[in-house]
Amino acid sequence: MSENRIFGGATGLAVLDRRRALGLGVGFTATLLLGGRAGAQSTTVKFWDPGLFAVSADGILDKSKSFIYKAVEAYQAANPGETIEITETSGDLTATSNQFRAASIARNGPDMKSAYAGGNVLSFSQFLEPLDAVFSPEEQAKISGWDTVRDGYKTDGNILALPYGAGSYFYVFYRPSLFKQAGVEFVEPKTWEEMLDLGDKLKAGGVNPFWVCNQEGYVGAWVLAALGGGQLGANAFTEMVLRNQPINSPGMIEAYKGFAQLFARGLTNPDAGQVGNGEAVSGFAQGKGAMTIGGSWSNSELLDTLGDDVDMFPIPTLASAKEPGVLAGGPNIAVFVTNYAANKDGAFKFLKYLAEAKTIDLYVQLTQVEPSNHKDADPSLITNRLLREQGERIKSVKTVYPFDNIMPQPVIDLFYRVNATVFTGAQTAEDAVAQLQAEFDKQG
C-alpha cells in the first residue's frame, strides 16, 4: 500500500507517504474544457484528487506530467460536451479525509474521488456507490487488487472502488559512493539487525548511516509494515482488522522496539524526528545519509537526481521473524463514486475509461511509480531501472499489505502519531500498541 507515496497507503501519504510522490495538492479547481462542441449539452463530473494523480512541484502544477489531466484531456476529446472538473484537495491525509467526510454528510461532495486503497476507502463505505454492477465479471477478471477495496475485506463484500495500479512497495535506498567514502563494503543485509550493524560501520567511517524524515510518522509506517509483517505473518494486518489478531500483540511490540533502535543507536540525523517527509529525497540527494527509507514512488526522482549512484533493497525483517524477508506494500490508489453523486452515470462512464488497459498504461508511462494492474498492460512502458528491479524482486517474495492501508482512518491517524513518538523514545512500544488497540476497539 502500503509515498506518494512527499507523501501514505498508505502508505501513507500528511503528504503522500509511501504512498507520496505523485504530487502535492495545491488546493485549487481546474476544469478542462477540451473537445467541446458549440451547442452540445454539457455534463460535468466533479472529481476530487488529493495529489494522488496530479503532479505539482513547489505548489506549481505541471499538467504535462500529471496523469489525471492527460487522461481527462483524452477522455473529453473523445466525448464532446462531457467535462471532468478536477479539484485538487489537500495532500494532508487527515485534512482531506475530514473535508470529504464533512462534504459527504452534507451531500455536497464530489461525484468521484481518488483515495488510498484499503482503509481510506472502507472508512467511507456509507458514502460510496457499490461498483459490482458497473464492472462485468470479465472486466473484473482483467484487473487485480479488488480484495483491497471490498467492503469489510470480505471475499463477497461489495466492491467500493476501482484499484489503480499494481501498488508501491517499501525499500531502503542507498548510495554506493557514500559507502565507498566510509570505506565500507556494501553487502545486502538479510535482517534488521544486520542493517543496523551496517549502519554502525558507516558511522565509524564518518558517514551518517541514515537520512530519516519521520516528523509525520510515515517512515515508521513503512518500517512497521515490514517488521510487523515479519513478526506476525504476511496477513498480519488483515487479520487485525478482521479481529482475528490483536494489535497489542508481542509481535507488534517487538516491531516497534526494533524501529526505535534506529534512532536510539544514533544511526540517523539527530533531527530525524523533526524533519518533514517532504525533505526525504532532497536531503538524501544532498548526501545527508548513505541510506534512506522510502518507496517506489521516489524511483524517478532518485534516478533523475543521482543516476547510477542509487540502488535499493527491501526493508529487512527482524532476525526473530516468523515470516523472514516479507516485502511490505501493495495496491496503493483507488477511485470511487459517491452514492450521492449528482452525475452518477457520467462518473461511471469516466471510471470505466480509467479502468481500460491503455489508460492505466498512460499512468505507468507518466509516473514510473508502479506497474499496471491490468492483465493487458504493456510492460515495455516501464523504463525506470529501479522499478524494473523491484518488479523482478516481487515475483519471488511474499508481500504484506500495510497497517495504514487497511485500518480505519482514525486508527491510521493515531498510528502515524505514535510512530513519531516511539521513534524518538518519547513513548514506549507497549503504550503505543495499547493506544492503537483502544482506538480500534472504539470503531466497533
N, C-alpha and C positions, 0 to 999 in steps of 0.2 A: 501496500500500500501504500508504505507502507512509501522540499523538495522542493518544490516545486519542487518541488518537490518542492530571505531568499527563501524562502518559502518552505507537507502535512502535513497516504494518508495518512498521508495522514495528515508520512505522513505526516505528511504534518501538511506544514503549510507547508498575532502570528503573521507570518509572511511566507507563504508557500514553502513549507518544510521540505521534507524528504521528497516530499511532495513539493518542492518550492523552487521553481526556477524558470517557469514559463513566463513569469512576469508579475509585476505588482499592479493591483487595481489602482486606478488613478481617479476614481470617483466621478466619472462623467458619463453622459449618454451620447452615443454616436450612432446615428441611423444612416444606413447605406440605402441609397435610392437609385441603384443602378438597374438598368434594363426596364425601366418603367415605360408605359405607353400613354400617350395623350388619350384621355377619355377612358382608360381602363380603370375598373373599380379596384381600389386599393384595399388590401387587407394586411394588417400588421400583427406580427407575433413579437411579444416582448420577452427578451432573453437576458437574464442576469448572469454575469460571469465575474467571479471574484479573482480574476487574474489567472485562471487555470488554462484558458485557451488563448488569451490575448498576450502579447509580448510588449513590455514597455521597459525602458531604461531611464532611471532617474526621473520617473514620472512622465516621460515623453513616449507616447505611443508610436510604435513602428508597424504600420499596417502591412508593410511589405513582408514582414516576418511573422505576423500574427495569424495563426491558423484560422481562428474563427472569422476574421474579417475576409480572408481569402475564400473560405468556404461560403460565406454569405454572399460575397460578390458573384461567385459562380452560380449559386442557387438562384439569386434574383435575376441573373441574366437569362437563366433557363425558365424562369417563372415570372414573366412580366406582370406587374401590378401587385406582386406579393413583396412585403417588406419585413425584414427581420431587424428589429430595433434592439441593439446591444447596449446594455447598461453595465459598465464596469463598476462593481461594488468593491468594498474594502477587501484587501488581501489578508486582513487580520481575521483568523478563523472565528473567534468569539464574536467579534463585531458583525461580521457578515451573517453569522448564524442568528444572532439576536435580531438583526434587521429583517431577515427573511421570516422569522417566526412572527414578529410583530405585524409585518405586512400580510402574512397569511391568516392570522387571526382576524384581521380587518378585511380579509378577502380582497385586497388591492395590490397583491404582489405580482410577480411576473407570470407569463404563460409557461415559460421554461426556465430552467436554471442548471448551471453546471455546479458540481459539488464533488467532494471526495467520496469515493465508493465506500461501502460499509456503513459504519455507524453514523456518518454525516448524512447519509441518505435515510437510513432506517429511523433516525431520531425524528424525522419529519413525516413519517408514514401517514399520519392523519390528514396531511395536506396534499398527498400525491395521488395521481391517477394511475391505477394498475395498467401495465402495458402488455399483459398476456395476449390480449386480442389484437394488439397493434402489430406484433411480430408473429408471423406464422411459425409453426414448428420447424419448417425448413429454414426460415431466416434465423431462428434462434440457434439452430444447429451449426450455423456458419460462424457464430461469434462465441468466444469464451468469456468467462467471468460473471455469468449470470448468478452464480451462487453468492456473490458478494453483495447483490442488490435485491435478494429475495426477502420478503417480509419475515422477520424473526429468524433469518438464516435457515429457514426450513426448506427442504427439497421441493415441497409443493407450495411454498409460500408465494404470494403474488409478486410478480416482477414489478419493482418500483422505479427502476431507472435503466438506462442503457449504459452498460460498462464500456469505457472508452480507452482503448489501448491495452497492451498486454501487461502494463504495470511498470513500476520503478522498484529497484532493489538497492540495498544499502551496502556501502563499501568503505574501506579505508583507502584513501588515495595517498600516494607517496611520491616524493621527488628523488629520483636516483642521484641527482647532483648533490643534494644535501647529505645523503648517506655517505657519498664519496668524500665530501668535505669533512665529515666527522670521523672518517676512517673506519666506518662500519660496513661490513658486508651485508647486503640485504638477503635474508632468507625468509621466505614467506612463513609467518607464524601460523601454527595449526590450532593454538589455543589462545585465549585471552591473556593468560599468564605469560606465555611466550612473547606475546606482543608487548606487554609491559616491560619484560626483561630487555627486549629490543630497544624500548624507549630509554631504559637506563643507560645502555651503551651509547646512544646518541647524545644523551645529556652529558655523559662523561667526555664525549668528544667535542663538546662546546656548541652543540646544536640543539635548539628546543625540539623535543620529540613531536609534540602535537600542538597544532593550532586549533583551538576549540572555541566556539562561539555559542555558549549554552544559556544565554540570558533568558530565552523564552522556554527552554527545556526541550527543544527539538532534538538536539544531539542525543539527549537522554532517551527520547522516544525510539530512535533508531537503534541505539545500543541495547536498550531493554528488550526490544523485539528479538534481537539475536540471542542475547544472554538468557532471557526468559524462555524463549522457544527452545533453546538448547537444554535448559534445566527441566522443562515440563513437557516437551514434545512438540511436534510440528503443528498440532491442532490446539495448542495450549490456550490461546485467547478466544477461539471459537467456543471451546469447552467452558471457559469462564462466563461468556455472555449467555450461554445456554444453562448456566448454573450447575454444570457437572463438575466444575473445578473452581475452588475458591481463589480469589485474587490474593488474599493474605496467606499465601502458602509459603513453606520454607524455600521452594524454588525461586519465587519472586524476591524473597528477602536476599537470597544469595546473589541473584542477578543485580539487585540494587547495590549491594556491598561491593561487587566486582566493579561496577561502573564508577563508584565513588573512589576507588583506588587510583584511578587515572589522575585525579586532582590531588588526592592525599599524598601520593608519591612524588608530587612536583614535576609531573611529566607534561604539563600544559603551560601555556602562557598564564601568568599569575592572575590576570583579569578575565579568565575564561568564563566566569560566572556573570560578568557584567557586559561582555561584548555580544551584540546582537547578531543573529544568524545572517543578516544581510551582508556582513563583512567576511563571511567564511571563505568564499572563493578569492576575493581580492587580497585578503591577508595571506592566504596560502600562496598565491602567485607572487607576493612580495617577499617570500622566503621566511615568514614568521614561524614556520614549523615544517619539519620534514614530512609529517603526516597530518591528515585531517580526515574527519569522519563525515560522510555525506551520502549522496545517492546519485543515480544515473541522470537525474535532472541537471547535474553540473557537467555532464560529459562535454558538450560543445564548448562551453565557456572555458573549461580547463584545457582542452586541446587548442583552442584558438589562442590562449594566453601562453601556454607552456610547451606546446608542440610535443616533442619526444620526451621531455623531462617530466612526465607524469605517467604513473601506472596505478594499478589498484589491486586489492584482494578483498574478499568478503570479511565482514566483521567476524572475528573468530569467537567461538563459544568457550565457556569455562572448561577447565580440564575435567571437572566432575560432571559434564553434560550427559544427560540421558540420550540426547539427540545431537551428537557432535557434528559440527560442520553445517548445521541447518542455515539456509540463506533467508534473511528477513526481507520482506517486501511483498509486492503483489499488485493486483489491479488498483489503479490509483484514482482515476477520474470517472465520473458518471454524469449523465444528463437525464433530468426528469421533467415531467409535465405536471403542473399543479391541477388539482381536481376542481379548482375554481377558475381555471383559465378562461379568459374572455374569448379567445380564439383557439379552442382546443383542437379543431380539425387542422388548422394551419400549423399548430405545434406538432401534431402527429406527423404531418407530411414532412416538415423540416427534420424531425427526429429520424425518420426513415432515410432521408437523404444523408444525414450524418452517419448512419449505420452502413452505408454502402462501402464496399471494399476500396473503391477509388478515393472516397472522401477520407477514410482512415489512413490510406496511403499518403494523402496530402499532409495529414497531421504528422506522420512519421518523417516524411521528407523534410518538412519545415523545421521540426523541433529536434530530431535526432535524440530524443529523450527515452523512448521506449518503442519496442516493436508493435506492429499491428496485432490486434486480437481477432482479426478476420481470417478465415481459412483460405480465402482467395487473395491474400496480401502479396505484394511484390517485394520479396526480401532484398532485392538489389538496391532498394531505396535507402537501406541502412549503410551510410558511408562513414559513419563515425567509428574510429578504431576501437575506442573503449566500449561502445555499445555492442559492436560485433563480438568482442571478447566476453562481455557479460552474457550475451546471448548463448555463447557456447558453454559457459560455465553452468548456466541454469539447467542445461539438459541433463546434468549428472548429479544434481543435489536435490535434497528435499527443501521445501520452502515453508515459511511460517508467515501467515497473514498478521500484520502487526496489531498490537493492542489498540492504538489510536485510530486504526481503520475500522475496528469492529465495535468498540464500546459506544454507548450513548454520549451525546455531545457534552453534557455536564461532567461526566466521568473523564472524558478526554481533556477538558479544560483543567480539571484538577490534576490530572496526570502530568501535563506539562509543568504545572507549578511545582509539584513535589519532585519532579526530575531535576529542576533547577536547585532546589534546596538540599536534597540528598547529595547531589554532586559536590557542593561546597562544604558539606559537613554540618550545615545548619539544621538538619533534620535527620533522624535515624531511619534506616531502611524499614525497621519494624513499624514505626509510626506512619511512614508513607503508605505502606500496603494496607494498614488498618484504616487509614483515611479513605483510600480508594475503595475498599470493601464497603465501608459505610455509605459512601456516596452512591455506589452501585446498588446497594440494598434499597436506597431511597427511591430508585427508579421504578421499583415494583416488579 
